[in-house]
Amino acid sequence: MTSVPITPPRIVFVTGTDSGVGKTWVGCALARALVNTGHGVVAIKVVETGTELNPSATEDGVQLAAATGQRSPLHAIYRFRTPVAPAVAAELEGQPKLDFDTVVSEVERFARGSEITLVETAGGLLAPLAWDWNVVDLAEALGASVLVAAANRLGTINHTLLTLSALELGGILAAGVVLSAPEVPDISMATNRDAIVRMSGLDRVLEVPRTSDPAAAAEALSPALPWILPSR
């Protein structure tokens, strides 16, 4: 009998250029778009800070799980109550620092059996998950590509190019950029996408509206699916 090789899941990180740029919105919308098109997906928040004692519906990890309907994880794998970077939160709360090898194994365990695994980061690429490693290190270890979430507002050109540069330096594939409409529009919205494409050479930059309708959000993210789906 000829054995059939098992294809490992495609792992895609969703990171942000800053706080409040729509990272969880993008992750949930992308997860729903994948589910709607028949793909097996699990969405993970590795570590979340600023949580309550018990997981609530407003937490990022809980929202991601709800978007896929997955059985586990139902919330972030690691949770800290202090709303600061994970390395700082662990230290302030007297908790052990996150162990790199353990986190890699946890993500691989939850990813097992899925076609696509979405991993939302805590903060941006260089936010310390522990004092000796960050998201770039984790993405490299997992062979992940990274989708960048940014707010389509003044300042995003610099923030987005810095994030793309960090990915390039780390040898990590940039799957694309999603520019979410901000709560308060400004004149830069008309030119940000073209500027990012022109300066980065990356043409996979998608502008999406701000909507609270899950179905509309999933539809808005559907053009990004070819960026992350395995080649057939």
C-alpha positions in Angstrom: 0.0 0.0 0.0 1.3 3.4 -1.0 1.2 5.9 1.8 -0.2 9.3 1.1 1.9 12.2 2.5 0.1 14.4 5.0 0.1 18.0 3.9 0.8 20.3 6.9 -1.6 23.1 7.5 -1.0 26.5 6.0 -0.3 28.9 8.9 -1.0 32.6 8.4 -0.3 35.2 11.0 -2.5 38.3 11.2 -0.4 41.1 12.7 -1.0 44.9 13.0 1.0 48.0 12.4 -0.2 49.4 15.7 -3.0 49.0 18.3 -6.5 49.7 17.2 -5.9 49.1 13.4 -8.6 46.4 13.0 -6.5 43.3 13.5 -9.2 41.2 15.1 -11.8 42.5 12.7 -9.6 41.3 9.8 -8.9 38.0 11.4 -12.6 37.2 12.1 -13.6 38.4 8.6 -11.0 36.3 7.0 -11.9 33.3 9.1 -15.6 33.6 8.1 -14.6 34.1 4.4 -12.6 30.8 4.6 -15.5 28.9 6.3 -18.0 30.3 3.7 -15.9 28.9 0.9 -15.6 25.5 2.4 -12.1 25.6 3.8 -11.2 24.0 7.1 -9.9 26.7 9.4 -8.9 27.2 13.0 -8.3 30.7 14.3 -5.9 31.2 17.3 -4.9 34.1 19.5 -1.7 32.8 21.1 -1.6 35.4 23.9 -4.0 38.2 24.9 -3.5 40.8 27.5 -6.0 43.1 29.2 -8.4 40.3 29.8 -10.9 39.7 32.6 -10.6 36.9 35.1 -12.9 34.7 32.9 -13.0 34.8 29.1 -15.7 37.1 27.7 -17.3 37.6 24.3 -15.4 40.8 23.8 -12.0 39.1 24.0 -10.1 38.7 20.7 -9.5 35.0 21.1 -13.2 34.3 21.9 -14.3 36.3 18.8 -11.9 34.4 16.6 -13.2 31.1 17.8 -16.8 32.2 17.3 -15.9 33.2 13.7 -14.9 29.7 12.8 -17.2 27.7 15.1 -14.2 25.6 16.2 -14.3 23.4 19.3 -10.9 24.6 20.5 -9.3 26.8 21.5 -12.3 28.8 22.6 -10.1 31.7 23.8 -6.5 32.9 23.8 -4.1 30.1 24.8 -2.4 32.4 27.2 -4.2 35.3 29.0 -2.9 38.1 31.1 -5.0 40.8 32.8 -2.6 43.6 32.6 -3.0 45.5 29.2 0.6 45.7 28.2 3.0 43.7 26.1 3.0 40.0 27.0 6.5 39.9 28.4 5.8 42.9 30.6 2.4 41.4 31.7 3.9 38.1 32.7 6.6 39.9 34.8 4.1 42.3 36.5 1.8 39.4 37.3 4.5 37.2 38.6 3.8 34.6 35.9 6.4 32.4 34.1 7.6 33.9 30.8 6.2 32.3 27.7 8.4 29.4 26.6 9.1 29.5 22.9 9.2 25.8 22.2 6.0 25.2 24.2 4.2 28.0 22.3 5.3 26.5 18.9 4.1 23.1 20.0 0.7 24.5 21.2 0.1 26.2 17.9 1.0 23.1 15.9 -1.3 21.0 18.1 -4.3 23.2 17.5 -3.5 23.5 13.8 -3.4 19.8 13.3 -6.3 18.7 11.1 -7.1 22.1 9.7 -6.3 23.3 6.2 -5.6 26.9 7.2 -4.6 28.1 10.6 -5.0 31.8 11.4 -2.9 33.2 14.2 -3.6 36.7 15.5 -0.6 38.3 17.1 -0.5 40.2 20.4 0.5 43.7 19.2 2.9 44.1 16.2 5.8 42.1 14.9 8.4 43.3 17.4 6.2 43.4 20.6 8.0 41.1 23.0 6.1 37.9 23.7 9.0 37.1 26.0 12.1 39.2 26.5 14.1 36.9 24.1 11.7 36.3 21.3 8.8 37.9 19.3 6.3 37.3 16.6 9.0 37.2 13.8 10.7 34.4 15.6 7.4 32.5 16.1 6.4 32.9 12.4 9.8 31.7 11.2 9.6 28.6 13.4 6.1 27.7 12.2 6.9 28.5 8.5 4.1 31.0 8.5 3.3 33.9 6.1 2.0 37.1 7.6 -1.0 39.3 6.6 -0.6 42.8 7.8 -3.6 44.8 9.1 -3.3 48.5 9.0 -5.7 51.5 9.4 -6.3 53.5 6.2 -5.4 56.8 7.8 -2.6 59.4 7.9 0.6 57.7 9.1 -0.1 54.3 7.8 2.4 54.5 5.0 5.3 54.7 7.4 3.9 52.1 9.8 3.1 49.6 7.0 6.5 50.0 5.3 8.3 49.5 8.7 6.3 46.3 9.3 7.0 45.0 5.7 10.7 45.8 6.2 10.7 43.8 9.4 9.2 40.8 7.7 11.7 41.0 4.9 14.6 41.2 7.3 13.2 38.2 9.1 12.8 36.2 5.9 9.1 36.0 6.4 6.7 36.1 3.5 4.2 39.0 3.5 0.9 37.6 2.4 -0.5 41.0 1.8 -1.8 44.2 3.5 -5.4 45.0 4.5 -6.2 48.7 5.0 -9.3 49.1 7.1 -11.3 52.3 7.0 -10.8 54.2 10.2 -13.6 55.6 12.3 -12.7 59.1 11.3 -11.7 59.3 7.6 -9.0 61.7 6.4 -7.7 62.9 3.0 -4.9 60.3 3.0 -7.3 57.5 2.4 -7.4 58.3 -1.3 -3.6 57.8 -1.7 -2.4 55.4 1.0 -2.8 52.2 -1.0 -1.1 53.4 -4.1 1.8 54.8 -2.1 2.3 51.5 -0.2 2.3 49.6 -3.4 4.6 52.0 -5.1 7.2 52.0 -2.3 7.1 48.4 -1.2 6.6 46.7 -4.6 3.9 44.6 -3.0 0.6 44.8 -5.0 -1.4 42.7 -2.6 -2.9 45.6 -0.8 -6.7 45.5 -0.1 -8.8 48.4 1.1 -11.9 47.4 3.1 -14.8 49.4 4.6 -15.5 49.5 8.3 -18.6 47.4 9.0 -20.1 45.6 12.0 -22.0 43.1 9.8 -20.1 39.8 9.9 -21.3 38.7 6.4 -20.3 42.0 4.8 -16.9 41.8 6.5 -16.3 38.3 5.2 -17.3 39.4 1.7 -14.9 42.4 1.9 -12.0 40.1 2.8 -12.8 37.5 0.1 -10.3 39.1 -2.4 -7.5 38.2 0.0 -8.2 34.5 0.0 -6.0 33.7 -3.0 -3.1 35.3 -1.1 -3.2 32.7 1.7 -4.8 29.5 0.3 -2.4 26.6 -0.6 -1.8 26.2 -4.3 -3.7 23.4 -5.8 
